[in-house]
Amino acid sequence: MDFEYSDEERMVQELARRLARDKIAPRAAEIDEREEFPHDLVQLLAAHGLFGLMVPETLGGSGAGVIAFLLAVEEIARACAATATIFAGQYLGMYPILLAGTEEQKQRFLPPLARGDRLAAFALTEPEAGSDVVALRTTARRDGDAYVLTGAKHFITSGDVAGVLTVFVVTDPSQGNRGLSAFVVEQGTPGFRVARIEKKMGIRGSTTAALEFQDCRVPVANRLGEEGQGFKIAMQVLDRARPSVAAIAVGIAQAALDHSLEYAQTRKQFGQAIANFQAIQFMLADMAMEIHLARLSYLYAGHLIRCGAPRYTLPAAVAKCYASEVAMRATTNAVQIFGGYGYIRDYPVERLMRDAKITQIYEGTSEIQRIVIANQLLKGQA
């Protein structure tokens, strides 16, 4: 396996690193404190073409590919996890269209998403259906040339600001997971409304919305794939999206290590820098080792996706689960290294610890990842 980056991938990484360092990082604490959606940073990413990395040139993107995208995600998360969540969420919302859309649907929806003119959201989770996807209750009933959607979605990243939402619903309750279907719903469609914006512990600049559909008429032309293919589409999307959560986690963990290294070399106790104490050195070393392995893990999953490998469910789940737990340990250690200062908001590691926690939850909890990994092992897919 060769992890040598192409010139284009390196250029994207350097661009994202520069934007993250110069423009995003200085805004991160303010975004968190005010709990404000960073429209300016979304425009910044759009202006530099970063929303089109996974979109072919024929559809308005750059076609730079999955590795370039993952490298950009990590660099942005290193500066601001909320902005990285918005950025990665754009691709999560686009993936169903890329994977299952007709040529007409791709031509209609993807160019403005690739330009960043519109944002996308992935609407799967419901109040009673988080890990248990088959428990969806939002329904779609065929009525002539449209489907009528009725129900609610919960914990939807960018659900209030997205112009395009890929929504998963039940079209045939008698068929279990084969009765789910996927639709593109555009903001402003009658019968669709944002019911609530959640107040969160971390990633406060990334809005998380509760959505409601009341007799919401969606054209048949907006259905992705055939009826009953929704579950398959959702699982394919999550397999491709989980490495991006791993990249977010690695970015957060790397930021925790960066701040810890700087602080440990300047903070003095007992007449010397605390970096001279072996207890601190071991914490820093453990952080570095785990971050290195977590980065390789998401790159490996991305490599399999880039190569068109027939199976990458297991490595994607491994990357997501491992990296998220690395992020939690790294940020917890960072707070410990900072001591009392790490517990107050004047220092960034307090925010990093709060941001890290969500990586163990969204797009499949760590417990679900372990179930996925075990199921793949038992099927002989190691």
ABEGO torsion letter per residue (X at the ends): XBABBBAAAAAAAAAAAAAAAAAAAAAAAAAAAAGBBBAAAAAAAAAAGAAAAABBAAAGBAGAEAAAAAAAAAAAAAABAAAAAAAAAAAAAAAAAAAABBAAAAAAAAAAAAAGABBBBBBABBAABBABAAABABBBBBBEABBBBBEBBBGBBGAAABABBBBBBBABAAAEAAABBBBBBBBGBBGBBBABBBBBABGAABBBBBBBBBGBBBBAAABBEBBGAAAAAAAAAAAAAAAAAAAAAAAAAAAAAAAAAAAAAABBBGGBBAAABAAAAAAAAAAAAAAAAAAAAAAAAAAAAAAGBABAAAAAAAAAAAAAAAAAAAAAAAAAAAEAAAABAABAAAAAAAAAAAAAABGEBAAAAAAAAAAAAAAGAX
